[in-house]
């Protein structure tokens, strides 16, 4: 008698999706907890400097800059180095390093030896860990899920991450009030340990893609150049890169002055500023939830195109915000912009993961992240300078206008006439030709 193998019921797959896969559930759970802890640190780290060390605005600005500075130094080489080793091992090492760094702050505080120099070192070194973790993380998901499931996987990870940021900011305030600012960093250290535990339990052990012949003879600079060449010559990846860099510049340009704008120009009460500023994270949840059904109905290219043309321009409502009912204009604009940005991140990130040849993926990912992260401090600086020079509301108009123009950049690529994004460079060549 021949044994019969029964396939899993399609109802279960359609109902639970990737949550039916143990390894993905572990990755999702660990990353959600880690994002929750990191959002607490975003609030708690500058508060430690201000409340514990009596630091001023300059010190708080230096702490923020120290987190992003490693992208300028390690952003491009990280893609080469991470491509040579198992991604999971890199992620685990970075999590453990971050846990030790953030735990050192409350420990030093308990012994009365905490200094601003230590806080700056923690911010800088945790930024280095973040660079390598992100380069590995974005290349790790394609090793766990099938190409057709990448949009679903990224949407679930981004959606829960955005929800964790909303909860994390509220948790940060409660933690600081009850236990002190340094306790928030200890909570983040614990979250990194939990994320490490989930990674250790993942059963899949994919090996890094084999290096092509001759790679050993190519130096670091040559391998970085190879990844950048692929990224900048491809019409799809190049247009998405320009969109991400320009959008981040504009987003940080208005977010850097947002609290002052809400207080001084929109007439928002101080107690409401934090809540309104966190509305953007709710938009991120909505964008992540909409990504998969929208792409199924309209197609990946058409769905992104429609979102860029309809949702991103809603940002122009934010400079119109005023007292009372006028606050609704800010809420609608903020929700629309961040929902659009997160949806595009999900779809375009999934496209990059499936479209890029595996041996180039970490370098192309690192190159993309380097470009879009470099514009973050530049946008924040530009927002502050313009706010002083032309006023807060005028700066909001400038930055939301730039964001709307940035949304048109992908439309300069073949994306403007497609229903679906191509699955590979070979297919893209056939479409363009």
SULVENBEL-V305645 format. One record per pair of residues at least 24 apart in sequence whose ideal C-beta (glycine too) atoms are under 8 Angstrom apart, sorted by the first residue. I is the first residue (numbers start at 0). J is the second residue. If there is no record, write none. Layout:
BEGIN
((I	J) (I	J))
END
This chain:
BEGIN
((16	148) (16	151) (16	155) (17	144) (17	148) (17	151) (17	152) (17	155) (18	155) (20	143) (20	144) (21	202) (22	143) (22	201) (22	202) (22	203) (23	143) (23	144) (23	152) (25	197) (25	198) (25	200) (25	201) (26	139) (26	140) (26	143) (26	156) (26	197) (26	198) (26	201) (27	155) (27	156) (27	159) (28	197) (29	193) (29	194) (29	195) (29	196) (29	197) (29	198) (30	136) (30	156) (30	159) (30	160) (30	194) (31	156) (31	159) (31	160) (31	162) (31	163) (32	163) (32	190) (32	193) (32	194) (32	197) (33	94) (33	190) (33	191) (33	193) (33	194) (34	159) (34	160) (34	163) (34	164) (34	167) (35	163) (35	164) (35	166) (35	167) (35	170) (35	190) (36	167) (36	186) (36	187) (36	188) (36	189) (36	190) (36	191) (37	167) (37	187) (37	190) (38	163) (38	164) (38	166) (38	167) (38	168) (38	170) (38	171) (39	167) (39	168) (39	170) (39	171) (39	174) (39	183) (39	186) (39	187) (39	190) (40	101) (40	171) (40	183) (40	184) (40	187) (41	167) (41	168) (41	171) (42	167) (42	168) (42	171) (42	172) (42	175) (42	183) (43	171) (43	174) (43	175) (43	180) (43	181) (43	182) (43	183) (43	184) (43	187) (44	118) (44	121) (44	122) (44	183) (44	184) (46	175) (46	180) (46	183) (47	104) (47	108) (47	113) (47	118) (47	180) (47	181) (47	183) (47	184) (48	115) (48	118) (50	175) (50	179) (50	180) (51	108) (51	113) (51	179) (51	180) (51	181) (52	113) (52	114) (52	115) (52	118) (54	115) (58	115) (61	119) (62	118) (62	119) (62	122) (63	122) (63	379) (64	376) (65	119) (65	122) (65	123) (65	126) (66	122) (66	123) (66	125) (66	126) (66	129) (67	126) (67	372) (67	375) (67	376) (68	123) (68	126) (69	123) (69	126) (69	127) (69	129) (69	130) (70	126) (70	130) (70	368) (70	369) (70	372) (70	373) (71	373) (73	127) (73	130) (73	131) (74	130) (74	365) (74	366) (74	368) (74	369) (74	372) (74	373) (75	223) (75	226) (75	227) (75	365) (75	366) (75	369) (76	219) (76	223) (76	365) (77	130) (77	131) (77	134) (77	361) (77	365) (78	134) (78	223) (78	226) (78	361) (78	362) (78	363) (78	364) (78	365) (78	366) (79	219) (79	222) (79	223) (79	226) (79	361) (79	362) (79	365) (80	131) (81	131) (81	134) (81	135) (81	138) (81	361) (81	365) (82	138) (82	207) (82	208) (82	358) (82	360) (82	361) (82	362) (83	207) (83	210) (84	207) (85	204) (85	205) (85	206) (85	207) (86	135) (86	136) (86	138) (86	139) (86	142) (86	205) (86	207) (86	361) (87	135) (87	139) (87	198) (87	201) (87	204) (89	131) (89	132) (89	134) (89	135) (90	132) (90	135) (90	136) (90	139) (90	198) (91	195) (91	198) (91	199) (92	131) (93	128) (93	129) (93	131) (93	132) (93	135) (94	128) (94	132) (94	191) (94	192) (94	194) (94	195) (94	198) (95	191) (95	192) (95	195) (96	124) (96	125) (96	128) (97	125) (97	128) (97	129) (97	132) (97	187) (97	188) (97	191) (98	188) (98	189) (98	191) (98	192) (98	195) (99	188) (100	124) (100	125) (100	128) (100	188) (101	125) (101	184) (101	185) (101	187) (101	188) (101	191) (102	184) (102	185) (102	188) (104	181) (104	184) (104	185) (105	181) (105	182) (105	184) (105	185) (108	181) (113	181) (133	368) (134	361) (134	364) (134	365) (134	368) (135	361) (137	348) (137	352) (137	364) (137	368) (138	352) (138	360) (138	361) (138	364) (140	352) (141	352) (141	353) (141	357) (141	360) (142	203) (142	205) (143	201) (143	203) (143	205) (146	353) (146	422) (149	349) (149	352) (149	353) (150	290) (150	291) (150	294) (150	299) (150	345) (150	346) (150	349) (151	291) (152	349) (153	290) (153	344) (153	345) (153	348) (153	349) (153	352) (154	287) (154	288) (154	290) (154	291) (154	345) (155	287) (157	283) (157	286) (157	287) (157	290) (157	341) (157	344) (157	345) (158	283) (158	284) (158	287) (158	288) (160	283) (161	280) (161	281) (161	282) (161	283) (161	284) (161	286) (161	287) (161	341) (162	280) (162	284) (164	277) (164	280) (164	283) (165	277) (165	280) (165	281) (165	284) (168	273) (168	277) (168	280) (169	277) (172	273) (208	357) (208	358) (208	360) (209	358) (210	358) (211	358) (222	362) (223	362) (223	366) (225	359) (225	362) (226	359) (226	362) (226	363) (226	365) (226	366) (227	362) (227	366) (229	355) (229	356) (229	359) (229	362) (229	363) (230	363) (230	366) (230	367) (233	424) (233	427) (234	412) (234	413) (234	427) (234	431) (235	350) (235	354) (235	412) (235	413) (235	414) (235	420) (235	421) (235	427) (236	351) (236	354) (236	355) (236	363) (236	367) (237	412) (238	408) (238	409) (238	411) (238	412) (238	414) (239	347) (239	350) (239	351) (239	367) (239	409) (239	412) (240	367) (240	370) (240	371) (241	405) (241	408) (242	343) (242	405) (242	406) (242	408) (242	409) (243	347) (243	367) (243	370) (243	371) (244	370) (244	371) (244	373) (244	374) (245	374) (245	401) (245	402) (245	404) (245	405) (245	408) (246	340) (246	402) (246	405) (246	406) (247	371) (247	372) (247	374) (247	375) (247	378) (248	374) (248	375) (248	377) (248	378) (248	381) (248	401) (248	405) (249	378) (249	398) (249	399) (249	401) (249	402) (249	405) (250	336) (250	340) (250	378) (250	398) (250	402) (251	374) (251	375) (251	376) (251	377) (251	378) (251	379) (251	382) (252	378) (252	379) (252	381) (252	382) (252	385) (252	394) (252	397) (252	398) (252	401) (253	317) (253	382) (253	394) (253	395) (253	398) (253	399) (253	402) (254	379) (254	382) (255	378) (255	379) (255	380) (255	382) (255	383) (255	386) (256	382) (256	383) (256	386) (256	391) (256	394) (256	395) (259	386) (259	391) (260	320) (260	391) (260	392) (260	394) (260	395) (261	320) (261	329) (263	391) (264	320) (264	391) (264	392) (264	395) (265	320) (265	321) (265	322) (265	325) (265	326) (265	329) (266	321) (266	322) (266	323) (266	325) (267	322) (267	326) (271	326) (275	326) (275	329) (275	330) (275	333) (278	329) (278	330) (278	333) (278	334) (279	333) (279	334) (279	336) (279	337) (280	337) (281	334) (282	333) (282	334) (282	335) (282	336) (282	337) (282	338) (282	341) (283	337) (283	338) (283	340) (283	341) (285	334) (285	338) (286	337) (286	338) (286	339) (286	340) (286	341) (286	342) (286	345) (287	341) (287	342) (287	345) (289	338) (289	342) (290	341) (290	342) (290	345) (290	346) (293	342) (294	346) (297	418) (298	417) (298	418) (298	419) (299	346) (299	350) (299	419) (299	420) (300	414) (300	417) (300	418) (300	419) (300	420) (301	417) (301	418) (301	419) (302	342) (302	346) (303	342) (303	343) (303	346) (303	347) (303	409) (303	414) (304	409) (304	410) (304	414) (304	415) (306	339) (306	342) (306	343) (307	339) (307	343) (307	406) (307	407) (307	409) (307	410) (308	406) (308	407) (308	410) (310	335) (310	336) (310	338) (310	339) (310	342) (311	335) (311	336) (311	339) (311	340) (311	402) (311	403) (311	405) (311	406) (312	403) (312	406) (313	339) (314	399) (314	402) (314	403) (315	396) (315	399) (315	400) (315	403) (317	395) (317	399) (318	392) (318	395) (318	396) (318	399) (332	399) (336	399) (336	402) (339	406) (346	420) (350	420) (353	422) (354	420) (354	421) (354	422) (354	423) (354	424) (354	427) (356	424))
END
